[in-house]
Amino acid sequence: LVNKVARKFIKEPFTGACEVLLVFKLKRRKDHFNSQGEVKNNAPKHYLVKRNDLDKLVRSTLDALSGVAYIDDCQVVKVIASKEYANNEEEVGVNICINEII
């Protein structure tokens, strides 16, 4: 999916070194919300679950961007990544920012 969406926005892959910022937006569990659909005050602020390891999310995303955003993921020399709960108005997925380092 990352590869397919990236192809819509990226015309030509970078040829030099790149830095990548990744913010993974993940779905909250139903018990985090009150009856009005608002996030409870005692709901966790950070995504702490046994699955969706950040390193695996990063690795699969960088692999999917190879050949689209850059020629090969070995060009990525800096990564900043985090995982957060998506707010009610946000889509679940990943926000990606890629900059070529000149």
N, C-alpha and C positions, 0 to 999 in steps of 0.2 A: 504494500500500500504506500509506504514512504517513497519508494522508487517511482511509482505511477504518478503520485501527486507532484513530486519534485520535477518530473519531466514537463509538467504544465508551466512551471515558473522559471526554470533554469534553461537558458538557451544553449550555453556552451560550458563545459567543465573548466574549472581552474586548472592551470598547469603547474603552479608553484605551491609553496607551503600555505596551509590554511589553518585557521582556528575555527572551532565549532562550539556554539552555545546551544544546549539542549535543555528544554524544560518539559518534562513528561507530566501531563495532566491526567490523573487517574480518578476513577469513579469512587465516590464515597459509599459506604455501606448504608443500608436503609435505617439502621438503628442510630445513625449519627444525626437524624432529623427528628424534629418534634412534629406534632400533629398538623401544624400550619406549614410544614415543608421547609422550615428554617433550620439551619445547623444549630444543634444544641451547644450551650456554653461549655459543657464538659466533653464535647467531641474532640478527638485528637487533632492537633494542628498539623502534624507531619504524617506522611504515609509510611507506616511501620508494619509491614506485612511480610510473611515468609516468602511469598512469591514476588515476581517483578524486581529481581535484583537490579540495582542501578547499572552495574557493570555489564550485565547481559543486555539490558535495554540500549545502552550506549553502543555496544559492539554490533548488535543487529542493525541499528540505525545507520551507523557509519558504513557498514557493509552495503546496505541498501542504497546509499548515496554514491557509492563507487561507480564511475562511468557516467554519472549524471552531474553531480556538483563538483567533483574532482575526478581525475583519471583513476587514481587508486587511493585507498584509505591510508596508505603509508605517507601521503602528503599532509595528513592532519598532525600538526605538531603541538596543538594545544586544544584541550577539551574542558569546558565548564558544563557540568550537568547537575540537574536536580530533579526530584520527583515530588509533586505536590498534588493535593486534592483539587479537582476541578470545582469551581464555584457553580452555582445553579445555572448561570448564563453562559458558562464556558463549555466548549466541546471537550470530550475525552480525546486524548491524542498527544502529540508532541509539537511544541513550538521550536523551530529550528532557525538559527542565524549562522551563516557561514561567511567568513571574511578571508580574502586572500591576503597573506602577509607579504608585503613588498619590501 
